[in-house]
Amino acid sequence: MAVFNMLENVEDLYEIGEVLGSGHFGQVREVRERATGARWAGKFLKIRKCASSRLGMERKNVEREVEVLQALQHPNIMALKDVFESRAEVVLVLELISGGELFDFIAEKENLTESDAIDFMKQILLGVGFMHNKQIGHFDLKPENIMLSDKMAPNPDIKIIDFGLAHCLQSGEEYRCMSGTPQYISPEVINYEPLSTAVDMWSIGVITYILLSGLSPFQGDTDEETLRNIIALNYKFDDHHFSMTSAMAKDFIQKLFVKDQNERMTAEECLHHPWIKPLTRKQVANRNRSSINMKTFKKFNAKRKWKMSYNMVWMCNRLHRLKLLCKTSAQAGEELRPCESDQEDTETKPASLIRRRLSNSS
């Protein structure tokens, strides 16, 4: 059961600082602990006042995220320090992660070998493996959710963030979910099958593929085409973009792009794969000679950041139009349901809507 601090007001213990980011349900602000001076990130979430309201986040969703984070104390997972609740708001005091996204950090480099990439992948796998040992699935692993604690450090630490879609899998439970970012979701999500922690391993395969080549393996011209490619396992190792990639790296990816969840490599098995943990000097030499396709990777990352910026501007404009519409209608005396904004992240689309269109076009 998630533990909420009902006895204190967040401002009694923390000084509230500048806004670091905002979303549909609230803001993230820098907060400073009054007793120690330590800096944290405060996630201020609006909570729905009644079940019929579309404004704010459901308390049960906040409880689920808090419960997950309280169970995940690991160096490669964002830490939760405290939780406060008032009548209309929950505040999560989280580890302040200032190093930015891993992909942005890599895009700043001129050259990186596969060995450099593996150093990052090991940390991701350690964090994911810890999560999976507790039967918790993240269910939204993507570059935006893989951060660095401090990019100026000689060996920066990976931090996995955003557990809004995470779920603790119970023995005997069949858990289904149709949310996720199209190019990173697995076939079982699209097909609305019972899910396991293997969903995250598919996403790690996609992240590794992109990291080495600068291409997205299943990306189509539309979301529908992307999902068709995923279901059909329609991907390839293009000679032009994978000319600098080792055979071991390709084998690692292939063992993650497996349609049967039970046959997909686990995080523990990944850590013992010869690409991650080479057994011979020849394997080490082959890995060191191989490198990331930096030219294509930089293009991919620039396009990804542009799309994120475009989506944010689009979302802000839409919210502004909705507010004007509600204000105009209220002045006209119309009976209104509460104004609603987009409920899902602009990058995280419900697969059910896309799948329905796929079924109708079949």
Residue, then its C-alpha position, 0 to 999 in steps of 0.5 A: m500500500a502506498v504511504f502518503n504524508m498526511l501530517e505535514n504541508v510540503e512547504d513546511l519541509y521544502e522551499i518551492g523553487e522554479v518550474l522545471g516542466s509542466g504537463h496535463f496534470g500539474q507541474v514539476r518544480e525544483v524544491r529545496e529541503r529546509a533541514t539539509g539544503a538538498r535539492w529535489a524535484g517536486k511533482f505537483l499533481k492535481i487530483r480529481k475531486c469527483a469520479s465524473s470529473r475529467l480535470g486532474m489525475e485519478r487518485k488510484n493512478v497516483e497511488r499506483e505510481v507511488e507504490v511502484l516507486q516506493a518499491l524501487q530503491h536502485p541506483n539506476i532508477m529515479a528515487l522517491k523521497d516523500v509524498f504529501e497530499s492535500r484535498a486537491e493535490v498530491v506532491l511527489v518529492l523525487e530525485l532531481i535528475s539534471g543530466g538530461e536525456l541519454f540520447d542528447f548526451i550521446a548526440e553531442k559526441e563525435n565518435l562512440t564505440e559499441s563498448d561505450a554504448i554497452d556501458f550505458m546499456k548495462q546500467i539500463l539492464l541493471g535497473v530494469g532487471f531490479m524492477h522485473n525481479k520485483q515483478i514490476g513492468h515499466f511499460d513505457l521505456k523509450p529514450e525520453n525516459i532514460m536520463l543521466s544524473d549528471k552528464m558532467a561526471p566522468n562516468p554518468d549514472i543512468k536514471i530510468i524515470d516516468f513510472g506513470l504506466a508502470h504496473c506491479l504484476q500479481s501472481g494469477e493476474e492477467y494484466r492488459c494495457m493498450s497504452g504506449t508509444p507506437q514505435y516502442i510497443s511490443p506485439e502483445v500490447i497491440n494484440y491486447e494479450p496478457l502482458s509480462t515484464a517481457v514488454d520492456m525487453w522488446s522496448i530495450g531491443v528498439i532502443t538498442y537498434i536506434l542507439l547503434s544505427g540511428l534508425s527506428p526498426f519498425q517506424g512507418d509513415t503512419d502509426e498504423e503502418t508502424l504497428r503492422n510492421i511490429i506485428a509482422l516483425n518487419y525489420k532488417f539490418d540495412d547494410h548501409h546503416f549497420s556497416m559498423t555494427s558487430a554481429m554480436a550486437k545484431d544477435f543481441i537485438q534479434k533475441l529481443f525481437v521475438k514475438d513469443q514473450n516467453e522466448r524473449m531474452t530477460a534482463e538477466e540473460c541480456l547481461h550475460h549475452p556475449w555482446i554485453k559480457p564477452l567471453t573471448r578476446k576476439q569478441v572484445a576486439n570485435r566489439n571495440r572495432s565496432s561503433i555507433n553510426m553517429k551521423t544517422f544517430k544525430k539526425f534521428n535525435a534532432k528529428r525526435k527533439w523537433k517532434m517533441s517540441y512540435n507536439m508541445v506547441w500543438m498541445c498548448n495551442r489546443l488547451h488554449r482553444l479549449k479554455l476559450l471555448c469553455k469561457t465563451s460557452a459559459q458566458a452564453g449560459e450553456e450547460l457544460r461538462p467540465c473542460e477536458s484536455d488531452q488525457e494521454d501524453t502527446e507521444t503516448k497514444p492509446a494503442s486501442l484507437i490505432r488497433r481499431r483502425l487497423s481492424n477496420s481496414s483489414 
